């Protein structure tokens, strides 16, 4: 049996690798462009993100050492998050209603 394997020299291997690499990168770039991140909550902002982060820290602290003080901090942090996020959403909805009324 004769083997029909071709012996590759270093330049040919590098050239083939560059072709494969560029094709894969182009495909990945094309796919990632078509899958844009969808923003679900337009009312969401940095303030909401920060308060939720603080709440999560308080929760971890409460889970690690369950004292009344830690539990109270976590409860207060939850209330603050709910208050801020509800207010942001309410403002956003009111602004949206106003713009819709103006346009009609």
Backbone bond lengths (Angstrom), bond angles and torsions (degrees), N, CA, C in turn:
res aa  C-N    CA-C-N  psi(-1)  N-CA   C-N-CA  omega(-1)  CA-C   N-CA-C  phi
1 X - - - 1.427 - - 1.517 110.21 -
2 X 1.292 114.28 127.39 1.453 118.80 177.51 1.515 109.22 -93.48
3 X 1.281 114.87 138.60 1.458 117.86 177.05 1.520 108.32 -93.01
4 X 1.320 114.52 132.99 1.460 119.37 -177.90 1.526 110.71 -98.60
5 X 1.317 116.29 24.01 1.462 118.63 -179.05 1.516 110.17 -73.47
6 X 1.309 113.10 139.15 1.448 120.39 -178.77 1.516 107.97 -95.01
7 X 1.287 116.09 138.05 1.455 119.26 176.19 1.515 107.50 -85.47
8 X 1.313 114.83 128.46 1.457 120.55 -177.62 1.529 109.01 -98.88
9 X 1.306 113.87 137.50 1.454 115.56 171.69 1.525 108.28 -95.50
10 X 1.303 116.34 169.06 1.452 121.70 -172.04 1.528 112.22 -61.92
11 X 1.330 118.64 -37.87 1.464 121.86 -178.91 1.527 111.19 -65.91
12 X 1.329 116.61 -41.29 1.463 120.25 179.78 1.527 110.93 -66.00
13 X 1.309 117.25 -41.26 1.464 121.31 179.48 1.522 109.65 -63.28
14 X 1.323 116.86 -46.04 1.464 120.35 179.44 1.520 111.31 -62.85
15 X 1.320 117.40 -39.25 1.458 121.54 179.38 1.533 110.29 -65.11
16 X 1.323 117.01 -45.58 1.460 121.13 178.47 1.531 110.86 -63.14
17 X 1.328 115.83 -41.97 1.460 119.30 179.30 1.533 110.88 -61.78
18 X 1.318 117.52 -43.15 1.467 120.82 178.89 1.523 111.04 -61.42
19 X 1.332 117.31 -39.80 1.464 120.60 177.72 1.533 111.20 -63.13
20 X 1.322 115.82 -46.75 1.463 120.15 -179.96 1.524 110.73 -63.21
21 X 1.325 116.34 -45.35 1.457 121.61 -178.61 1.524 111.50 -62.14
22 X 1.323 117.29 -45.82 1.463 119.70 -178.60 1.529 110.87 -65.88
23 X 1.330 117.94 -38.02 1.461 121.20 177.71 1.520 110.87 -63.47
24 X 1.316 117.29 -43.61 1.463 120.91 179.70 1.529 111.16 -65.64
25 X 1.317 117.26 -42.38 1.461 120.54 179.70 1.528 111.73 -65.25
26 X 1.323 116.54 -40.98 1.465 120.73 177.90 1.531 110.75 -62.47
27 X 1.329 116.02 -43.35 1.468 119.96 179.24 1.522 110.95 -64.32
28 X 1.311 117.00 -44.25 1.459 120.51 -179.87 1.527 110.69 -63.47
29 X 1.316 116.98 -40.58 1.461 121.13 179.20 1.525 110.99 -64.64
30 X 1.316 116.04 -41.52 1.459 121.19 179.70 1.525 111.09 -63.92
31 X 1.315 116.86 -42.30 1.461 121.18 -179.94 1.520 110.93 -67.71
32 X 1.334 116.79 -42.94 1.465 119.45 -177.53 1.527 111.72 -68.11
33 X 1.312 119.08 -27.88 1.457 121.55 177.85 1.523 110.87 -69.85
34 X 1.309 117.36 -34.94 1.459 120.25 -177.10 1.522 112.01 -76.76
35 X 1.335 117.85 -19.65 1.449 121.33 -177.91 1.523 109.97 -104.38
36 X 1.320 116.17 72.60 1.449 120.28 179.49 1.519 109.72 -75.45
37 X 1.309 115.22 150.41 1.457 120.67 -179.26 1.519 109.43 -71.97
38 X 1.301 115.39 129.26 1.457 122.03 -178.75 1.532 109.11 -91.40
39 X 1.311 116.71 123.02 1.455 120.88 178.31 1.520 108.23 -87.04
40 X 1.331 115.89 112.73 1.458 120.41 -177.26 1.515 112.37 -80.23
41 X 1.309 116.25 -47.51 1.453 120.41 -174.90 1.522 109.93 -110.64
42 X 1.295 116.04 105.44 1.456 119.66 -177.67 1.516 111.59 -74.51
43 X 1.311 117.93 -16.49 1.455 121.90 178.78 1.518 112.19 -81.48
44 X 1.317 117.15 -14.06 1.465 123.05 -177.58 1.521 109.49 -67.98
45 X 1.325 117.64 131.61 1.454 120.44 177.82 1.529 110.66 -141.90
46 X 1.309 115.27 -172.08 1.461 121.40 -175.23 1.533 111.91 -64.29
47 X 1.313 117.10 -35.36 1.466 120.62 179.87 1.528 110.85 -62.58
48 X 1.324 117.13 -42.38 1.471 121.14 177.18 1.532 110.02 -62.05
49 X 1.305 115.11 -44.19 1.463 120.43 -178.51 1.534 111.09 -61.98
50 X 1.336 116.43 -43.33 1.462 120.42 -179.42 1.530 112.12 -65.38
51 X 1.335 116.49 -43.82 1.469 118.87 -178.51 1.530 111.16 -67.16
52 X 1.307 117.07 -35.57 1.469 119.74 177.40 1.525 110.27 -68.30
53 X 1.313 116.27 -36.66 1.456 119.98 176.92 1.536 110.59 -62.95
54 X 1.332 116.64 -43.60 1.468 120.60 177.18 1.524 111.11 -63.11
55 X 1.330 116.37 -39.64 1.464 120.52 178.53 1.525 110.83 -63.26
56 X 1.324 116.52 -41.49 1.464 120.34 179.91 1.523 111.60 -64.94
57 X 1.337 116.35 -37.24 1.468 119.87 176.85 1.531 109.75 -64.69
58 X 1.330 116.71 -43.53 1.469 120.82 178.37 1.526 110.62 -63.00
59 X 1.329 116.92 -36.93 1.473 120.72 179.11 1.529 110.85 -65.20
60 X 1.335 115.79 -45.82 1.468 119.09 178.97 1.525 111.22 -60.77
61 X 1.331 115.28 -41.81 1.462 120.51 178.81 1.527 110.22 -62.48
62 X 1.323 116.56 -41.35 1.462 121.78 179.50 1.527 111.14 -65.97
63 X 1.310 116.94 -38.91 1.468 120.20 179.65 1.526 111.54 -70.09
64 X 1.340 116.25 -34.79 1.462 119.45 -179.23 1.526 112.09 -71.14
65 X 1.330 115.04 -42.96 1.461 119.74 -178.86 1.519 107.66 -138.35
66 X 1.308 115.52 102.08 1.454 120.97 -172.76 1.536 110.46 -85.34
67 X 1.330 114.52 88.85 1.456 120.39 174.90 1.523 108.02 -113.59
68 X 1.301 115.93 165.98 1.467 118.81 179.48 1.524 111.06 -63.90
69 X 1.315 116.26 -37.40 1.470 120.26 -179.99 1.529 110.97 -63.96
70 X 1.334 116.04 -46.03 1.469 119.66 178.71 1.527 111.25 -64.50
71 X 1.313 115.64 -40.12 1.462 119.92 179.41 1.525 110.74 -64.94
72 X 1.327 116.70 -39.08 1.459 121.36 178.80 1.528 110.90 -67.25
73 X 1.332 116.99 -40.33 1.468 120.45 176.89 1.523 110.58 -61.24
74 X 1.322 115.99 -43.04 1.463 120.01 179.65 1.525 111.07 -64.81
75 X 1.322 116.53 -42.72 1.463 120.44 178.85 1.522 110.74 -61.71
76 X 1.322 116.74 -43.94 1.465 120.84 178.67 1.531 111.00 -64.24
77 X 1.321 116.82 -40.21 1.467 120.55 179.14 1.532 110.40 -63.95
78 X 1.338 117.10 -40.32 1.472 120.49 177.71 1.516 110.79 -62.78
79 X 1.328 116.17 -44.08 1.460 120.12 179.39 1.529 110.79 -61.51
80 X 1.320 116.04 -41.16 1.476 120.72 179.85 1.528 111.10 -63.75
81 X 1.325 116.31 -43.61 1.466 120.40 178.45 1.527 110.35 -61.42
82 X 1.310 116.57 -47.97 1.464 120.43 -179.96 1.521 110.95 -59.87
83 X 1.317 116.53 -43.75 1.460 121.32 -178.84 1.532 110.94 -62.47
84 X 1.321 116.32 -49.38 1.471 120.42 -177.25 1.521 111.02 -65.58
85 X 1.320 117.43 -47.48 1.466 120.09 -177.02 1.529 111.65 -66.47
86 X 1.323 117.09 -39.00 1.474 119.51 177.25 1.522 110.70 -63.65
87 X 1.322 116.41 -41.80 1.464 120.83 -179.74 1.531 111.18 -64.79
88 X 1.336 116.49 -43.42 1.475 120.54 178.57 1.530 110.36 -61.31
89 X 1.319 115.69 -44.84 1.460 119.91 -179.19 1.522 110.93 -65.37
90 X 1.319 116.37 -40.86 1.458 121.02 179.17 1.528 110.92 -62.94
91 X 1.320 117.50 -45.26 1.463 121.89 177.69 1.524 110.80 -60.89
92 X 1.316 116.04 -44.17 1.468 120.19 -179.05 1.526 110.60 -62.63
93 X 1.346 116.48 -44.27 1.468 120.09 179.49 1.533 111.37 -64.60
94 X 1.332 117.14 -42.30 1.462 120.27 178.49 1.527 111.59 -62.17
95 X 1.321 116.58 -42.57 1.471 120.17 177.41 1.517 111.09 -63.48
96 X 1.304 116.03 -38.97 1.467 120.30 179.53 1.531 111.16 -66.40
97 X 1.327 115.95 -40.85 1.468 120.35 178.05 1.527 110.02 -63.59
98 X 1.331 116.92 -43.13 1.471 120.79 179.45 1.522 111.80 -61.47
99 X 1.318 116.68 -43.47 1.478 119.60 -179.84 1.514 111.16 -67.36
100 X 1.333 117.54 -34.85 1.455 120.20 177.56 1.527 111.94 -68.30
101 X 1.320 115.67 -37.71 1.483 119.65 178.60 1.519 110.85 -66.68
102 X 1.336 116.24 -38.41 1.459 120.62 179.55 1.517 112.31 -66.30
103 X 1.320 115.11 -37.16 1.465 119.71 -176.87 1.528 113.08 -76.09
104 X 1.338 117.74 -17.57 1.477 119.12 179.85 1.489 112.85 -93.26
